[in-house]
């Protein structure tokens, strides 16, 4: 059965927390993780790129010169694709990049990501976040007490308090999420995961169903 270290608010060891092998000790399915990450990154794309084809650019209603007798190649419009200022052939148009993935596969990918982080020893559980005021300095000092001074870090809390949200706003390498918002991509992107006991137990309960 996998276990993770538990620290108190001051960063002192308080023992270990036994986790469900069904959620945190399952196989690490690389292909499923890749599919989940690609899906989430694709969903972040705006898809607002657009170029104008020859039917969308203005002008070019008249034939630039007569068909025969000039010695030049025949042309029908100065807005054809080979002309400067003409339409762009096969250019991008607005589209959605969303990829479908069944809920069961998404949950399995999240379990695989959690299992990978626990197996790598990159998950630490704290009883409670030891920051009550909306001060970045206080949060940074508390993280240093846990041995985290820099590097991509994911902080999973049971409930995102306004004070913690404001305190974490100016720490570029820190990301704060709740159990329902945590994804496989966020777990894999961050090298260190710090979770409240209540938050990680909530994830365990949700993913064990």
NORZIRA-V506122 format. One record per residue. RES is the residue in one letter. SS is DSSP state (H for helix, E for strand, L for the rest). D_CENTER is the distance of its C-alpha to the mean C-alpha in Angstrom with 1 decimal. Layout:
BEGIN
res-><RES & RES>
ss-><SS & SS>
d_center-><D_CENTER & D_CENTER>
END
This chain:
BEGIN
res-><X & X & X & X & X & X & X & X & X & X & X & X & X & X & X & X & X & X & X & X & X & X & X & X & X & X & X & X & X & X & X & X & X & X & X & X & X & X & X & X & X & X & X & X & X & X & X & X & X & X & X & X & X & X & X & X & X & X & X & X & X & X & X & X & X & X & X & X & X & X & X & X & X & X & X & X & X & X & X & X & X & X & X & X & X & X & X & X & X & X & X & X & X & X & X & X & X & X & X & X & X & X & X & X & X & X & X & X & X & X & X & X & X & X & X & X & X & X & X & X & X & X & X & X & X & X & X & X & X & X & X & X & X & X & X & X & X & X & X & X & X & X & X & X & X & X & X & X & X & X & X & X & X & X & X & X & X & X & X & X & X & X & X & X & X & X & X & X & X & X & X & X & X & X & X & X & X & X & X & X & X & X & X & X & X & X & X & X & X & X & X & X & X & X & X & X & X & X & X & X & X & X & X & X & X & X & X & X & X>
ss-><L & L & E & E & E & E & E & L & L & L & L & L & E & E & E & E & E & E & L & L & H & H & H & H & L & L & L & L & L & H & H & H & H & H & H & H & H & H & H & H & H & H & H & L & L & L & L & L & L & L & L & L & L & L & L & L & L & L & L & L & L & L & L & L & L & L & L & L & L & L & L & L & L & L & L & L & L & L & L & L & L & L & L & L & L & L & L & L & L & L & L & L & L & L & L & L & L & L & L & L & L & L & H & H & H & H & H & H & H & H & H & H & H & H & H & H & H & H & H & L & L & L & E & E & E & E & L & L & L & L & L & L & L & L & L & H & H & H & H & H & H & H & H & H & H & L & L & L & L & L & L & L & E & E & E & E & E & L & L & L & L & H & H & H & H & H & H & H & L & L & L & L & L & E & E & E & E & E & L & L & L & L & L & H & H & H & H & H & H & L & L & E & E & E & E & E & H & H & H & H & H & H & H & H & H & H & H & L & L>
d_center-><28.9 & 25.9 & 26.1 & 24.3 & 26.0 & 26.5 & 27.2 & 28.9 & 28.1 & 29.9 & 28.1 & 31.1 & 30.8 & 31.7 & 31.6 & 29.1 & 27.3 & 27.9 & 25.0 & 25.3 & 25.6 & 24.5 & 21.0 & 20.6 & 23.2 & 22.5 & 22.2 & 19.1 & 18.7 & 17.1 & 17.4 & 15.7 & 12.7 & 12.6 & 13.0 & 10.2 & 7.7 & 9.7 & 9.7 & 6.1 & 6.2 & 9.7 & 9.2 & 7.8 & 11.1 & 14.0 & 16.6 & 19.4 & 21.0 & 24.7 & 27.9 & 31.4 & 33.7 & 37.4 & 37.9 & 35.7 & 37.1 & 40.2 & 43.6 & 45.3 & 47.4 & 50.5 & 51.3 & 51.4 & 54.8 & 57.1 & 56.5 & 59.4 & 61.8 & 59.5 & 58.8 & 55.1 & 52.4 & 52.2 & 49.4 & 48.6 & 46.2 & 44.9 & 41.4 & 41.2 & 38.3 & 40.6 & 41.6 & 40.0 & 38.4 & 38.3 & 35.6 & 32.8 & 33.0 & 30.1 & 27.7 & 24.2 & 24.4 & 22.0 & 20.0 & 17.1 & 14.6 & 13.7 & 14.4 & 16.2 & 15.6 & 18.1 & 17.3 & 19.1 & 17.0 & 13.7 & 15.5 & 17.0 & 13.7 & 12.7 & 16.2 & 16.1 & 13.1 & 15.1 & 18.2 & 17.0 & 16.2 & 19.5 & 21.4 & 20.3 & 21.5 & 18.3 & 18.4 & 20.7 & 22.0 & 23.7 & 26.1 & 24.9 & 23.2 & 26.2 & 25.5 & 27.4 & 27.6 & 25.1 & 25.7 & 23.2 & 26.0 & 26.5 & 22.9 & 22.9 & 26.3 & 25.2 & 22.3 & 24.9 & 27.1 & 24.6 & 24.6 & 21.2 & 22.0 & 19.2 & 16.3 & 12.6 & 13.1 & 11.5 & 14.1 & 14.4 & 17.3 & 19.4 & 19.6 & 18.1 & 21.4 & 21.9 & 23.4 & 20.5 & 18.1 & 20.5 & 21.1 & 17.5 & 17.1 & 18.9 & 17.3 & 14.8 & 13.7 & 13.3 & 10.6 & 12.3 & 11.3 & 13.9 & 14.4 & 13.7 & 10.3 & 9.1 & 7.2 & 8.2 & 5.1 & 5.2 & 8.8 & 9.3 & 7.7 & 10.1 & 13.7 & 15.1 & 14.6 & 17.2 & 17.8 & 20.7 & 23.1 & 22.9 & 19.1 & 19.1 & 22.2 & 20.7 & 17.9 & 20.7 & 22.8 & 20.2 & 19.4 & 23.0 & 24.2>
END
